[in-house]
Amino acid sequence: MDNRNFTLLTDFYEITMMQGYFKNHASNCVVFDLFYRQNPDDGAYAVCAGLAQVIDYVKSLHFDYEDIDYLRGLGVFDEDFLDYLASFHFTGDIYAIPEGTVVFPREPLLKVVAPILEAQLVETALLNLINHQSLIATKASRVCYAAKGGGVMEFGLRRAQGPDAGTFGARAAVIGGCIGTSNVICAKEYDVPALGTHAHSWIMSYGDELTAFRKYAELYPNNTTLLVDTYDTLRSGVPNAIRVFEELSEQNRMPKKYGIRLDSGDLAYLSKKARKMLDEAGFENAKICVSGDLDETLINSLKMQGACINTWGVGTKLITSNDKPALGGVYKMSAEIIDGVVYPKIKLSENAVKITNPGIKTVYRLYDKDHMAIADLIALRDEKFDTTKPLTIYHPEQTYKRMTLTNYTMRELLVPIFIDGKQVYNCPTIQQIQAYAKQELDTLWEESKRLMNPQVYKVDYSDGLYDLRQKLIREHRKLPANA
């Protein structure tokens, strides 16, 4: 987070609510869940990301003197409340699903257990960090899935909605599977490969294309990828690239990595023609990289057309998640703790999908004997499960949809991040998170990973959560006990 103080990265009402709580019941402890309701891009899953930045944010929470003076100048806040803010720091607990985990709607990605003032303040920033990076990590995962093993490079900085979106988005894209980024500050901060070729202006700054290629090969002898579409891809660009490769071969200076890049035109046709020309010239090892408004849909189409493409530079549609520009995660109170007693809370709505899940919860992933994911179970924290006994799970609304599991294992997804305001979680490296994300995706059936009309993954409620939810709905709606 570049040592910046993000305490005021919040909506104004969070602070006015804090003062209201301060004046009334500041000692109450509450539980909030951060979750989302719908998968991006009509997919079957999302990839959780942004936790490292959440940790940085929570650790640095404090109000500077300048912050206090600014708030005082608004004429809204009383001095006793401002005095409280002057010594503010986070003292609660945070549990989260680790970055790179495959996640699904309604599951708490992050759980805050803290005094109500603290839990209220962090809402906006937590949503900002988790929503954005999870969205981009998910988009990257879909793009990489479409590439079917071909390396995907994140090229989106110039089209991102600002420096932070470009940098944190590139980080999330690497979690989602990208092999590197063109964003140098991201590469430096998170120790990921900095990637790129050269600009069209490099070619245009020389008197002819061949000279420009020769000069580039001299400058970068270990990785010579030549951009061949400045003037005429097949009549000029590819032949000139081949000529440079021939000269390097004759001089025993062949690069370890070499190839061409296509940035425009019919990429399926041009890549197949270019591949044939390169192979006939004896450069079967030359790689073909493409870029130019790519996304998972176009990449999938190019693969189906037999395009001869090794690596993909994906920019605008990845870094902005063009098809789904917001994840839509929310942060809702699920319990209040007064004198050690838990009082479950539920938010009702005429829209069924907006009814929240009450109580202090956790999430379990259920696996079959081959460690393939079967379903997720959202359960109350204190519920116990015996994996030696059959377990019946059912759809949260359409309860007639049931299945009984035997020979299964369970893994709890939420892990402690902060306890009593102290960090207890060690963040893995970006490379470790990326490898973990790949392992997570490998536990999903192909039917749930396909880009179009994927199989919906099962996310069910435990008996305890289902019964509590129904009980609170009946109580608040004043329905009879058997309704």
C-alpha positions in Angstrom: 0.0 0.0 0.0 3.1 2.2 -0.4 3.0 3.3 3.3 0.0 5.5 2.5 -2.6 6.1 5.2 -5.8 4.7 3.8 -7.9 5.3 7.0 -10.0 7.9 5.2 -10.5 5.6 2.2 -14.1 5.2 3.4 -17.6 6.5 2.8 -18.6 9.5 4.9 -21.5 7.7 6.4 -19.1 5.1 8.0 -17.7 7.9 10.2 -21.1 9.4 11.0 -22.3 6.0 12.0 -19.2 5.6 14.2 -20.1 8.7 16.0 -23.6 7.5 16.5 -22.4 4.2 17.9 -19.9 6.1 20.1 -22.7 8.1 21.6 -24.9 5.1 22.2 -23.5 1.6 22.4 -19.8 1.7 21.6 -18.9 -1.4 23.6 -21.0 -3.8 21.6 -19.1 -6.4 19.5 -20.5 -7.4 16.2 -19.9 -9.8 13.3 -19.9 -8.7 9.7 -19.6 -11.0 6.6 -18.1 -9.9 3.3 -19.6 -11.9 0.4 -20.9 -11.5 -3.1 -24.1 -12.7 -4.7 -23.3 -13.5 -8.4 -20.3 -14.9 -10.2 -18.6 -12.6 -12.7 -19.2 -13.1 -16.5 -21.9 -15.7 -15.9 -19.2 -18.1 -14.8 -19.4 -20.8 -12.1 -16.8 -19.5 -9.7 -14.6 -16.6 -8.6 -11.0 -16.4 -7.4 -10.5 -14.6 -4.1 -7.8 -11.9 -4.1 -6.8 -8.8 -2.2 -6.1 -10.1 1.2 -2.5 -8.9 1.4 -3.7 -5.3 0.8 -6.4 -5.8 3.4 -3.7 -6.8 5.9 -1.6 -3.7 5.1 -4.7 -1.5 5.4 -5.8 -2.9 8.8 -2.2 -2.7 10.2 -1.9 0.9 9.3 -5.3 2.1 10.5 -5.0 5.4 12.4 -6.2 9.0 12.2 -3.4 11.5 11.6 -3.6 15.0 13.1 -4.4 16.2 9.6 -7.3 13.8 9.4 -8.7 14.9 12.8 -8.4 18.6 11.8 -10.2 17.9 8.5 -13.0 16.1 10.3 -13.3 18.8 12.9 -13.6 21.4 10.1 -16.7 19.7 8.7 -18.6 20.8 11.7 -20.3 17.4 12.1 -18.3 15.7 14.8 -18.1 16.3 18.5 -14.8 16.8 20.3 -15.2 13.7 22.5 -15.6 11.6 19.4 -12.6 13.2 17.7 -10.5 12.5 20.8 -11.5 8.9 20.5 -10.4 8.8 16.8 -7.0 10.3 17.8 -6.1 7.0 19.5 -8.1 4.7 17.2 -6.6 1.4 16.1 -8.1 -2.0 15.2 -8.5 -4.4 18.1 -10.8 -7.1 16.6 -10.6 -10.4 14.8 -10.6 -11.0 11.1 -11.0 -14.4 9.4 -10.6 -14.7 5.6 -10.5 -17.2 2.8 -6.9 -17.2 1.5 -6.0 -15.5 -1.8 -6.2 -17.8 -4.7 -9.0 -19.9 -3.3 -11.9 -20.7 -5.7 -15.0 -19.2 -4.1 -18.7 -19.0 -4.7 -21.7 -16.8 -4.1 -23.0 -16.3 -0.5 -19.8 -17.6 1.1 -18.2 -15.2 3.6 -14.9 -14.4 1.9 -14.0 -12.4 5.0 -15.4 -12.2 8.5 -14.9 -9.3 11.0 -15.5 -9.7 14.7 -14.9 -6.4 16.4 -16.3 -3.5 18.4 -19.0 -2.0 16.3 -17.1 1.3 15.6 -14.2 -0.6 14.2 -16.2 -3.1 12.2 -18.2 -0.2 10.7 -15.2 1.9 9.7 -13.4 -0.9 7.7 -16.4 -1.8 5.5 -15.7 0.4 2.5 -12.0 -0.3 2.2 -12.4 -4.0 2.6 -15.0 -4.1 -0.1 -12.9 -1.9 -2.4 -9.8 -4.2 -2.0 -11.5 -7.6 -2.1 -14.1 -6.7 -4.8 -11.6 -5.3 -7.3 -8.8 -7.8 -7.0 -11.2 -10.8 -6.9 -12.9 -9.5 -10.0 -9.6 -9.2 -11.9 -8.2 -12.5 -10.6 -11.4 -14.2 -11.8 -11.2 -12.6 -15.3 -7.5 -13.6 -15.6 -8.4 -17.2 -14.6 -11.0 -17.3 -17.4 -8.6 -15.9 -19.9 -5.9 -18.3 -18.9 -8.3 -21.2 -19.1 -9.2 -20.2 -22.7 -5.5 -20.1 -23.6 -5.2 -23.8 -22.7 -1.6 -23.6 -21.4 -0.4 -20.7 -23.7 1.2 -18.0 -21.6 -0.9 -15.0 -20.9 0.8 -11.7 -20.3 -1.1 -8.8 -18.5 -0.7 -5.7 -20.7 -3.5 -3.5 -19.3 -1.8 -0.6 -17.4 -2.5 2.1 -19.9 -6.2 1.3 -20.0 -6.7 0.7 -16.3 -8.9 3.1 -14.2 -5.9 4.8 -12.5 -2.5 3.7 -11.1 -3.8 1.6 -8.2 -6.3 -0.2 -10.4 -3.5 -0.9 -12.8 -1.0 -2.1 -10.2 -3.3 -4.1 -7.9 -5.2 -5.4 -11.0 -1.9 -6.7 -12.4 -1.1 -8.4 -9.1 -4.6 -10.0 -9.2 -4.1 -11.1 -12.8 -0.9 -12.9 -11.8 -2.9 -14.7 -9.1 -5.4 -15.7 -11.7 -2.7 -17.3 -13.8 -0.9 -14.6 -15.9 2.8 -15.4 -16.4 3.8 -11.7 -15.9 2.9 -8.1 -16.5 4.0 -5.1 -18.5 3.5 -3.0 -15.3 7.0 -2.4 -14.0 6.0 -1.1 -10.6 3.8 -4.2 -10.1 6.7 -6.4 -11.2 9.1 -4.7 -8.8 6.7 -4.6 -5.8 5.5 -8.2 -6.1 8.5 -9.9 -7.7 6.8 -11.1 -10.9 8.2 -11.1 -14.4 8.2 -7.8 -16.3 7.3 -8.6 -19.9 6.9 -6.8 -23.2 8.3 -6.4 -26.7 8.7 -3.1 -28.5 6.5 -0.3 -29.9 5.4 0.5 -33.4 7.2 3.8 -32.9 10.5 1.8 -32.7 10.0 0.7 -36.3 8.7 4.1 -37.5 11.8 5.9 -35.9 14.1 4.1 -38.4 14.3 4.5 -42.1 13.2 1.0 -42.7 11.7 -2.0 -40.9 14.7 -4.3 -41.4 17.1 -1.9 -39.7 14.8 -1.4 -36.8 14.6 -5.2 -36.3 18.4 -5.5 -36.5 19.0 -2.8 -33.9 16.4 -4.3 -31.6 18.1 -7.7 -31.9 21.5 -6.1 -31.0 20.0 -4.5 -27.9 18.1 -7.5 -26.6 20.0 -10.6 -27.7 18.5 -13.0 -25.2 14.8 -12.3 -25.9 14.2 -11.0 -29.5 10.5 -10.7 -30.2 9.8 -8.5 -33.2 6.6 -6.6 -33.8 5.7 -7.4 -37.5 2.5 -5.6 -38.3 3.7 -1.9 -38.5 3.5 -1.9 -42.4 2.6 -5.2 -43.9 2.6 -8.3 -41.8 3.1 -11.1 -44.4 4.9 -9.1 -47.2 7.2 -7.1 -45.0 7.1 -7.8 -41.3 7.5 -11.6 -41.1 10.0 -11.8 -44.0 12.2 -9.1 -42.4 12.0 -10.9 -39.0 13.1 -14.2 -40.7 16.0 -12.4 -42.4 17.2 -11.1 -39.0 16.9 -14.6 -37.5 18.9 -16.0 -40.4 21.6 -13.4 -39.8 21.7 -14.2 -36.1 21.9 -17.9 -36.9 24.8 -17.4 -39.3 26.6 -15.4 -36.6 25.9 -18.1 -33.9 24.0 -15.4 -32.0 20.6 -17.0 -31.9 18.6 -15.7 -28.9 17.4 -18.1 -26.2 14.0 -16.8 -26.8 12.8 -15.3 -30.1 9.7 -14.9 -32.2 7.3 -12.4 -33.6 4.3 -10.4 -32.3 1.0 -9.7 -34.1 -1.0 -6.8 -32.8 -3.7 -6.4 -35.5 -5.6 -8.0 -38.3 -7.1 -11.5 -38.6 -5.0 -13.2 -35.9 -6.1 -16.7 -36.9 -5.2 -16.3 -40.5 -2.0 -14.3 -39.9 -0.7 -16.6 -37.2 -1.2 -19.7 -39.4 0.5 -18.0 -42.4 3.4 -16.7 -40.2 3.9 -20.1 -38.6 4.2 -21.7 -42.0 6.7 -19.1 -43.1 8.8 -19.4 -40.0 8.8 -23.2 -40.1 9.8 -23.3 -43.8 12.7 -21.0 -43.0 13.9 -23.4 -40.3 12.7 -21.5 -37.2 10.3 -23.9 -35.7 11.2 -22.7 -32.2 10.2 -19.1 -33.0 7.2 -18.2 -30.8 4.2 -16.2 -32.0 2.8 -13.7 -29.6 -0.5 -11.8 -30.2 -2.2 -8.8 -28.6 -5.0 -6.5 -29.5 -8.3 -6.3 -27.5 -8.2 -10.0 -26.5 -10.4 -11.7 -23.9 -11.4 -15.3 -23.1 -14.1 -15.3 -25.8 -11.8 -14.2 -28.6 -9.0 -16.5 -27.4 -11.3 -19.4 -27.3 -12.5 -18.6 -30.8 -8.9 -18.3 -32.1 -8.0 -21.7 -30.5 -11.1 -23.3 -32.2 -9.9 -21.9 -35.6 -6.5 -23.5 -35.2 -4.6 -20.3 -34.7 -0.8 -20.8 -34.3 -0.3 -18.7 -31.2 2.1 -19.4 -28.3 1.5 -16.5 -26.0 -1.1 -13.9 -25.5 -0.9 -10.2 -24.4 -4.2 -9.3 -22.8 -4.8 -5.7 -21.8 -8.0 -3.6 -21.7 -10.6 -6.3 -21.4 -8.6 -8.0 -18.6 -7.6 -5.1 -16.4 -11.1 -3.5 -16.6 -13.0 -6.8 -16.6 -14.8 -5.4 -19.6 -17.8 -7.7 -19.5 -18.4 -7.3 -15.7 -16.9 -4.1 -14.3 -17.8 -4.8 -10.7 -18.0 -7.9 -8.5 -20.8 -6.4 -6.3 -19.6 -7.8 -3.0 -21.4 -6.6 0.1 -20.7 -6.4 3.9 -23.5 -7.3 6.2 -23.9 -7.7 9.9 -24.7 -11.3 10.9 -24.5 -11.2 14.7 -24.2 -9.0 17.7 -22.3 -10.1 20.8 -23.4 -8.6 24.1 -21.8 -9.8 27.4 -20.7 -13.0 25.6 -24.1 -13.9 24.3 -24.5 -14.1 20.5 -27.6 -12.6 19.0 -27.9 -13.6 15.3 -29.0 -10.9 12.9 -30.6 -11.2 9.5 -31.5 -8.7 6.8 -34.8 -9.5 5.0 -35.8 -8.3 1.5 -38.5 -8.7 -1.0 -35.7 -9.9 -3.2 -34.9 -13.4 -2.0 -31.2 -13.3 -3.1 -30.7 -10.3 -0.7 -31.8 -12.1 2.4 -28.6 -12.5 4.4 -27.4 -15.5 6.4 -27.4 -15.0 10.2 -25.0 -16.1 12.9 -21.3 -16.6 13.2 -20.4 -18.8 10.3 -17.6 -20.7 8.6 -17.3 -22.4 5.2 -16.3 -26.0 4.5 -15.3 -27.5 1.1 -16.3 -31.1 0.6 -14.1 -33.4 -1.5 -14.6 -36.9 -2.9 -12.0 -39.7 -2.6 -10.1 -38.3 -5.6 -9.9 -34.8 -3.9 -12.3 -33.3 -6.5 -14.6 -30.6 -5.0 -18.2 -31.8 -4.5 -19.8 -28.9 -2.8 -19.3 -26.1 -0.2 -21.2 -26.0 3.0 -21.9 -22.8 4.9 -22.3 -23.7 8.5 -22.5 -22.1 12.0 -19.2 -21.8 13.7 -20.0 -24.2 16.5 -21.5 -27.0 14.4 -19.6 -30.3 14.4 -19.3 -32.8 11.6 -18.1 -36.4 11.6 -16.7 -37.4 8.2 -17.0 -41.1 9.1 -20.8 -40.7 8.9 -22.9 -40.0 5.8 -23.8 -36.3 5.3 -26.9 -35.1 3.5 -26.7 -31.7 1.8 -29.5 -29.9 0.1 -30.2 -26.8 -2.0 -30.8 -23.7 0.2 -34.1 -22.9 -1.4 -35.1 -25.9 -3.4 -34.6 -28.3 -0.5 -35.9 -31.3 -2.5 -32.6 -31.2 -4.4 -30.5 -33.4 -2.1 -27.5 -35.7 -2.1 -26.0 -37.9 0.6 -22.2 -38.1 0.8 -20.0 -41.0 1.9 -16.3 -41.4 1.7 -15.7 -37.6 1.7 -13.4 -35.1 3.4 -13.9 -31.6 4.6 -11.7 -28.5 4.6 -12.5 -25.3 6.5 -11.8 -22.4 4.2 -11.8 -19.4 6.7 -8.6 -18.9 8.5 -7.6 -16.4 11.2 -5.8 -13.3 9.9 -6.0 -10.9 13.0 -6.8 -11.9 16.6 -7.2 -9.1 19.1 -5.9 -6.7 16.5 -2.6 -8.6 16.0 -1.7 -10.2 12.7 -1.5 -14.0 13.0 -1.3 -14.9 9.3 1.8 -15.0 7.2 1.2 -13.9 3.7 2.6 -16.2 1.0 4.5 -14.9 -2.0 2.6 -14.0 -5.2 4.2 -17.1 -6.8 2.9 -19.3 -4.0 -0.6 -17.8 -4.3 -0.6 -18.4 -8.1 0.4 -22.0 -7.6 -2.2 -22.5 -5.0 -4.9 -20.9 -7.2 -4.0 -23.4 -10.0 -4.3 -26.3 -7.5 -7.7 -25.0 -6.5 -8.9 -24.8 -10.1 -7.7 -28.4 -10.6 -10.1 -29.6 -8.0 -13.1 -28.3 -10.1 -14.7 -30.4 -12.7 -14.3 -29.2 -16.3 -18.0 -28.7 -16.5 -17.8 -25.9 -13.9 -14.9 -24.2 -15.6 -16.2 -24.0 -19.1 -16.8 -20.5 -20.4 -20.3 -20.9 -21.6 -23.2 -22.3 -19.5 -21.0 -23.9 -16.8 -22.4 -26.4 -14.4 -23.5 -24.6 -11.2 -21.3 -25.6 -8.2 -23.3 -26.6 -5.1 -23.2 -24.2 -2.2 -25.5 -25.5 0.6 -26.4 -24.5 4.1 -25.9 -26.8 7.1 -28.9 -27.9 9.1 -28.1 -25.5 11.9 -27.8 -22.5 9.6 -30.9 -23.4 7.6 -33.0 -23.8 10.8 -31.7 -20.5 12.3 -32.4 -18.7 9.0 -35.9 -20.0 8.8 -36.6 -19.2 12.5 -35.5 -15.6 12.1 -37.5 -15.1 8.9 -40.6 -16.4 10.7 -40.0 -14.2 13.7 -39.4 -11.0 11.8 -42.3 -11.7 9.4 -44.5 -12.8 12.3 -45.3 -16.1 10.6 -46.5 -19.2 12.4 -43.9 -21.7 13.6 -44.8 -24.3 10.9 -44.7 -21.8 8.0 
